[in-house]
């Protein structure tokens, strides 16, 4: 028996989805403008990105509306979650125009856009309404809210280029991915299927129904791809920095080596000078003799 869908859930998911899409397209347009892309090329790229997101949304919506993700002996939500991630990674690796667009987006935009993760508070609201089990709602809701609230702070730390900005950025990205993995795992283990292990007295049926299922099959893949793009840009920036300049520690180490070998240079040159003096005095004595 499927639980009744709260009336507020439809407008909430619709708002969350289109607010996220609008933020992505606005950030992309702004980033390409800052990168001085020609106006025609920038507009064409933004419209192409909008079309790609529309295709992705439709591909997630149709199975969700047809109850593809609810019921059945084989859990189907993992397919809706993993396929977009694999496609996104493949586009980045083998489609140069897509990779150029990702490279043009500043790191702070990739971070700050994930403020939308605070919308995960809906899981806690549904738990309070006795619509979701605690084993799923608490880790998924609290984790998403925390990642979303930290996003602007991490973006600001990256802009200021503090001494630990890169470490903070990496930790935040890994924590964000881990939060999604935990949420997906608990959602899988609490949903009705032969593999259900948690919340046996209160199965997580609502997460398999439209519109809530749009979160794991549409919004979660976007979040994971944003994290992966951020980590990739961080890796590239660190590689560039290490290849171009010495770090302060490396410079200090090089100076220590120079100071350590300088006495040996003096010792090796001193006998040479002395031998020249002896040779000169010998020649003079032989000449007068």
C-alpha positions in Angstrom: 0.0 0.0 0.0 1.4 3.3 -1.1 1.3 6.2 1.3 -0.7 9.3 0.4 1.4 12.1 -1.1 1.2 15.3 0.9 -0.3 18.2 -1.1 2.6 20.5 -0.4 5.1 18.0 -1.9 4.3 18.7 -5.6 4.9 22.5 -5.5 8.0 22.0 -3.3 9.7 19.5 -5.6 8.7 21.6 -8.7 10.2 24.7 -7.1 13.4 22.9 -6.0 13.9 21.5 -9.5 13.4 24.6 -11.5 15.2 26.8 -9.0 18.2 24.5 -9.4 18.0 24.5 -13.2 17.7 28.3 -13.3 20.7 28.7 -11.0 22.8 26.4 -13.1 22.0 28.3 -16.4 22.4 31.7 -14.7 25.8 30.6 -13.3 26.9 29.2 -16.7 25.9 32.4 -18.5 27.7 34.6 -16.0 30.8 32.4 -16.0 31.1 32.5 -19.8 30.6 36.2 -19.8 33.4 36.7 -17.2 35.6 34.4 -19.4 35.0 36.8 -22.3 33.3 34.3 -24.6 31.8 36.0 -27.7 28.1 36.8 -27.2 26.9 34.6 -30.0 29.0 31.6 -28.8 27.9 32.2 -25.1 24.2 32.3 -26.0 24.5 29.2 -28.1 26.3 27.3 -25.3 23.7 28.4 -22.7 20.8 27.3 -24.9 22.6 24.0 -25.7 23.0 23.4 -21.9 19.3 24.2 -21.3 18.4 21.7 -24.0 20.7 19.0 -22.4 19.2 19.6 -19.0 15.6 19.5 -20.5 16.4 16.1 -22.0 17.8 14.9 -18.7 14.8 16.1 -16.8 12.4 14.5 -19.3 14.3 11.2 -19.2 14.0 11.2 -15.4 10.3 12.4 -15.3 8.7 9.9 -17.7 9.8 6.8 -15.7 8.9 8.5 -12.4 5.4 9.4 -13.6 4.8 5.9 -14.9 5.7 4.3 -11.5 8.8 2.7 -12.9 10.7 3.3 -9.7 8.0 1.9 -7.3 7.3 -1.7 -6.7 8.9 -4.7 -8.3 11.3 -7.3 -7.1 14.4 -5.5 -8.5 15.1 -1.9 -7.1 15.1 0.4 -10.1 16.1 3.7 -8.5 19.9 2.8 -8.7 19.5 2.7 -12.5 18.0 6.2 -12.5 20.8 7.4 -10.3 23.8 5.9 -11.9 23.0 6.2 -15.6 23.1 10.1 -15.6 26.3 10.1 -13.6 28.0 7.7 -16.1 26.7 9.8 -19.1 27.9 13.0 -17.5 31.4 11.6 -16.9 31.5 10.2 -20.4 30.6 13.6 -21.9 33.4 15.3 -19.9 36.0 12.7 -21.0 35.1 12.4 -24.7 33.3 15.5 -25.7 35.6 18.5 -25.9 32.9 21.3 -26.1 31.4 20.0 -22.9 34.8 19.9 -21.2 35.6 23.5 -22.3 32.3 24.7 -20.8 33.1 22.9 -17.4 36.6 24.4 -17.5 35.2 27.9 -18.0 33.0 27.8 -14.9 34.9 29.2 -11.9 35.4 27.0 -8.9 33.3 29.2 -6.6 30.3 28.8 -8.9 30.6 25.0 -8.7 30.7 25.3 -4.9 28.1 28.0 -4.3 25.4 26.4 -6.5 25.1 23.5 -4.1 23.4 25.8 -1.6 20.3 24.2 -3.2 21.1 21.1 -1.1 19.4 22.8 1.9 16.2 21.9 0.2 16.9 18.4 1.6 15.2 19.7 4.7 12.0 18.2 3.1 13.1 14.8 4.3 13.0 16.0 7.9 9.6 17.6 7.3 8.3 14.4 5.9 9.7 12.4 8.8 7.9 14.8 11.2 4.7 14.1 9.3 5.4 10.3 9.7 5.8 9.9 6.0 9.5 8.7 6.0 11.4 6.4 8.3 14.1 7.9 10.6 16.8 5.6 9.3 16.6 7.4 6.0 15.2 10.9 6.8 17.8 11.9 9.4 21.1 11.2 7.5 19.7 12.3 4.2 18.0 15.5 5.5 20.6 16.6 8.0 23.5 15.8 5.7 22.0 17.8 2.8 21.3 20.8 4.9 24.8 20.8 6.3 26.4 20.5 2.9 24.2 23.3 1.5 24.9 25.7 4.4 28.6 25.1 4.1 28.7 25.8 0.4 28.8 29.6 0.5 31.4 29.5 3.3 33.7 27.1 1.3 33.2 29.3 -1.8 34.2 32.4 0.2 37.3 30.6 1.6 38.3 29.6 -2.0 38.0 33.2 -3.2 40.2 34.5 -0.3 42.8 31.8 -1.1 43.6 31.1 2.6 46.4 28.7 3.5 44.1 25.8 3.9 41.5 26.7 1.3 42.3 23.7 -1.0 42.2 21.2 1.9 38.8 22.7 3.0 37.5 22.5 -0.5 38.6 18.9 -0.9 37.1 17.9 2.5 33.8 19.6 1.7 33.5 17.8 -1.7 34.3 14.4 -0.2 31.8 15.0 2.6 29.2 16.0 0.1 29.7 12.9 -1.9 29.7 10.7 1.2 26.4 12.3 2.3 24.8 11.4 -1.0 26.2 7.9 -0.8 24.8 7.4 2.7 21.4 8.9 1.7 21.2 6.6 -1.3 22.3 3.5 0.6 19.8 4.1 3.5 17.1 4.9 0.9 17.8 1.6 -0.8 17.9 -0.4 2.4 14.6 1.1 3.7 12.6 0.9 0.4 10.3 -2.1 -0.2 12.3 -4.8 -2.0 13.6 -8.3 -1.2 16.8 -6.6 -0.2 15.2 -4.3 2.4 17.0 -4.5 5.7 15.9 -1.3 7.6 12.6 0.2 8.6 10.7 -3.0 8.2 7.8 -1.7 10.2 7.7 1.6 8.2 9.0 1.0 4.7 10.3 4.0 2.7 7.6 3.9 0.0 7.3 7.6 -0.6 10.9 7.9 -2.0 9.9 5.6 -4.8 6.9 7.7 -5.8 6.6 10.8 -7.9 7.3 13.6 -7.2 9.8 12.7 -4.3 11.6 10.2 -6.5 12.8 13.1 -8.7 15.3 13.9 -5.9 17.4 10.7 -6.3 17.0 10.3 -10.0 17.5 14.0 -11.0 18.8 16.3 -8.3 21.3 13.8 -6.7 23.1 13.0 -10.0 23.5 16.8 -10.6 25.0 17.2 -7.2 27.5 14.3 -7.6 28.6 15.6 -11.0 29.1 19.1 -9.5 31.3 17.6 -6.8 33.3 15.6 -9.3 33.8 18.7 -11.5 35.0 20.7 -8.5 37.5 18.0 -7.5 38.8 17.8 -11.1 39.3 21.6 -11.2 41.1 21.5 -7.8 43.4 18.7 -9.0 44.3 20.7 -12.2 45.0 23.9 -10.3 47.2 22.1 -7.8 49.1 20.4 -10.6 49.6 23.7 -12.3 50.9 25.4 -9.1 53.3 22.6 -8.3 54.7 22.6 -11.8 55.3 26.3 -12.0 56.7 27.4 -8.6 58.4 26.0 -5.6 56.3 25.7 -2.4 57.7 27.6 0.6 58.8 24.3 2.1 60.6 23.3 -1.0 62.4 26.7 -1.2 63.4 26.4 2.4 64.8 22.9 1.8 66.8 24.1 -1.2 68.3 27.0 0.9 69.3 24.5 3.6 71.1 22.3 1.1 73.0 25.3 -0.3 74.0 26.4 3.2 75.1 22.9 4.1 77.4 22.4 1.1 79.0 25.9 1.2 81.7 25.0 3.8 82.8 22.1 1.6 83.2 24.5 -1.3 85.6 26.6 0.8 87.6 23.6 1.9 88.1 22.4 -1.6 89.3 25.8 -3.0 91.7 26.6 -0.1 94.3 23.9 -0.9 94.3 25.1 -4.5 95.3 28.6 -3.5 98.0 27.3 -1.2 99.5 25.0 -3.9 99.7 28.0 -6.2 101.6 30.0 -3.6 104.1 27.1 -3.1 104.6 26.7 -6.8 105.2 30.4 -7.2 107.8 30.6 -4.4 109.6 27.5 -5.8 109.9 29.0 -9.2 111.3 32.2 -7.8 114.0 30.3 -5.7 115.0 28.3 -8.7 115.4 31.5 -10.8 117.7 33.2 -8.3 119.7 30.1 -7.7 
